[in-house]
């Protein structure tokens, strides 16, 4: 997939895999919408993208809140233009042994991934992102993020996982 001039929204863009994804997308010529909760780290991610000569839009949002995600998408489109690709990388983690993890920590790390999806019957991804992709004819690639090199392969345009399209 050619990325030059494309607008790509990345959730979880303030740290880890999301931030690395944003940098790689910018390196490949994409303008990047940066979505996450931490505004300070989002600003740093913005500086990295702009340092590569690409445009960036900081759109703070908690991806567990559909209204915030809608507002973030609207902000990105207002600043960068229509979103061509949406990359969901937002996550949270607790770095501890299971026996040392509290109930509150389990809830925090599962709330966006498992519990929220089950309670809201979100299936594979949240309905807001899914609807936006469908309405704008943006393909969705469902793949195993934890399989080594899969994220890189997706960014490079290799066939990985399942492609979901409107046709």
Secondary structure, 3 states (H helix, E strand, C coil): CCCCCCEEEEECCCCHHHHHHHHHHHHCCCEEEEECCCHHHHHHHHHHHHHCCCCEEECCCCCCCHHHHHHHHHHHHHHHCCCCEEECCCCCCCCCCHHHCCHHHHHHHHHHHHHHHHHCCCCCCCHHHHHHHHHCCCCEEECCCCCCCHHHHHHCCCCCCEEECCC
